[in-house]
Amino acid sequence: MTQKKKKRPADVNMLAASLVQDATEPPVEEPVNEPETASKKNPAAVALGRLGGKKGGPARAKKLSSEQRKTIAKKAAKARWKK
């Protein structure tokens, strides 16, 4: 996560005071927030979803013709390079 810079005061004396304070005070470490969804997921459901994903991709590739795969790949490349 990016840290936002504090706005520096325009007054020279206040600027000097803030610089001294920044240099002398210990850095404040922010706690790392872990995603809450990971802890709330049912492990059995996660395993089943992963299992379906592992089967689904190869099955879909087997079903598609080479012309269909080529069309899908061109569409994906066009979407990636659209920016």
C-alpha positions as a Python dict, from the first residue, in 0.01 Angstrom:
ca = {
    (1, 'M'): (0, 0, 0),
    (2, 'T'): (131, 342, -86),
    (3, 'Q'): (183, 598, 186),
    (4, 'K'): (52, 949, 140),
    (5, 'K'): (296, 1232, 205),
    (6, 'K'): (199, 1487, 466),
    (7, 'K'): (144, 1839, 342),
    (8, 'R'): (429, 2060, 461),
    (9, 'P'): (346, 2389, 633),
    (10, 'A'): (423, 2710, 446),
    (11, 'D'): (562, 2886, 757),
    (12, 'V'): (940, 2833, 788),
    (13, 'N'): (932, 2783, 1167),
    (14, 'M'): (647, 2530, 1147),
    (15, 'L'): (827, 2354, 861),
    (16, 'A'): (1145, 2326, 1070),
    (17, 'A'): (949, 2192, 1366),
    (18, 'S'): (773, 1931, 1152),
    (19, 'L'): (1105, 1821, 997),
    (20, 'V'): (1260, 1775, 1342),
    (21, 'Q'): (954, 1584, 1460),
    (22, 'D'): (961, 1356, 1152),
    (23, 'A'): (1332, 1289, 1202),
    (24, 'T'): (1313, 1214, 1574),
    (25, 'E'): (989, 1023, 1627),
    (26, 'P'): (992, 647, 1566),
    (27, 'P'): (808, 529, 1256),
    (28, 'V'): (453, 412, 1314),
    (29, 'E'): (398, 64, 1179),
    (30, 'E'): (49, 6, 1051),
    (31, 'P'): (-94, -341, 1107),
    (32, 'V'): (-126, -554, 798),
    (33, 'N'): (-489, -621, 721),
    (34, 'E'): (-550, -975, 602),
    (35, 'P'): (-853, -1034, 387),
    (36, 'E'): (-1147, -1145, 599),
    (37, 'T'): (-1296, -1357, 324),
    (38, 'A'): (-1012, -1609, 342),
    (39, 'S'): (-1095, -1703, 699),
    (40, 'K'): (-1470, -1726, 635),
    (41, 'K'): (-1448, -1969, 344),
    (42, 'N'): (-1553, -2328, 392),
    (43, 'P'): (-1247, -2550, 324),
    (44, 'A'): (-1463, -2822, 168),
    (45, 'A'): (-1621, -2573, -73),
    (46, 'V'): (-1278, -2435, -161),
    (47, 'A'): (-1152, -2785, -239),
    (48, 'L'): (-1455, -2859, -456),
    (49, 'G'): (-1421, -2530, -643),
    (50, 'R'): (-1054, -2595, -709),
    (51, 'L'): (-1133, -2945, -826),
    (52, 'G'): (-1388, -2815, -1074),
    (53, 'G'): (-1145, -2552, -1198),
    (54, 'K'): (-875, -2810, -1253),
    (55, 'K'): (-1112, -3024, -1459),
    (56, 'G'): (-1291, -2744, -1643),
    (57, 'G'): (-1001, -2586, -1829),
    (58, 'P'): (-866, -2899, -1998),
    (59, 'A'): (-1220, -3020, -2075),
    (60, 'R'): (-1303, -2689, -2243),
    (61, 'A'): (-979, -2693, -2442),
    (62, 'K'): (-1053, -3045, -2559),
    (63, 'K'): (-1404, -2943, -2670),
    (64, 'L'): (-1301, -2633, -2870),
    (65, 'S'): (-1181, -2653, -3227),
    (66, 'S'): (-853, -2491, -3324),
    (67, 'E'): (-1045, -2216, -3510),
    (68, 'Q'): (-1251, -2137, -3196),
    (69, 'R'): (-936, -2128, -2979),
    (70, 'K'): (-772, -1894, -3229),
    (71, 'T'): (-1073, -1660, -3225),
    (72, 'I'): (-1079, -1653, -2844),
    (73, 'A'): (-703, -1587, -2832),
    (74, 'K'): (-731, -1300, -3081),
    (75, 'K'): (-1014, -1143, -2882),
    (76, 'A'): (-812, -1172, -2559),
    (77, 'A'): (-501, -1021, -2719),
    (78, 'K'): (-705, -732, -2860),
    (79, 'A'): (-852, -667, -2513),
    (80, 'R'): (-506, -671, -2353),
    (81, 'W'): (-355, -431, -2606),
    (82, 'K'): (-661, -202, -2617),
    (83, 'K'): (-519, 25, -2343),
}
